[in-house]
């Protein structure tokens, strides 16, 4: 509540919160496509490649202007993307190797340029190093306007080309046979990912921006199998990360906003990996335990049925002592079989299969040992 009041009353906090929210929204949306196309490292390469673009934009213009920086970073990021694409297409180098080379090459070149700029007598050069780890506090109204316009254009393009992007992500060969220009679509989608990364550099920084792109989408993937739902969830997770990270930073001024936003997004990923209903570790562990119990029950029921088959009467009474040497025997298993009406235990500690138990045992054996 205090954070909400501060957003409404304080211009700086309101500006930062709006900027980080837009960043989280667009990062989550475009990160969805990067995750589905298994291009998670592409975000890292583009983020690191944008550093020389920012430095060159400053060297050419001589002023610190967000629009010029965005343009320079976008051009550098797009060049890195095209470079990686051409290398993997025309050589035997794998994608991960090409991305690693791109990260090292462009980031190293960017650091050389940043160091060179810092040693020049230009008084405007101060603060460029903030793009390494981000400095959300430097966001201005003009920056927010650029981010809002860019986010709106990106969302519109994604909606207009939704079906085509879906084909590109899941079945590019089918898309090609239906006449869809795969190369053009790939360029458009990669360009949108580049733009999503570039607008977040000032807030999160070159080093951490790839996590901001991938983390919300990775979290969303744990909760759903539907593309539309995943895109919406990823956008909401990104937006929540931006707001929460800004909120924590506002009450702890010594903590940087950008890394806090990334930490919140990683926290959401952790919660998703643990507690998502189908893919979460807790759900998988629970399902595994249920499966073990079901297999034990089925195995015990089959063993009981085979014992009964040795007699002319399938419901022949047997002593409980006959069950104890069986590998799957335990009191909990026998109790569960009795509760399900598959066996009956008499007061004399004798058991027999019920009609339901005989039917189930025959069905399990017919199905190959699975109920």
Order of alpha helices (4+ residues) and beta strands (2+ residues): alpha-alpha-alpha-alpha-alpha-alpha-alpha-alpha-alpha-alpha-alpha-alpha-alpha-alpha-beta-alpha-alpha-beta-beta-alpha
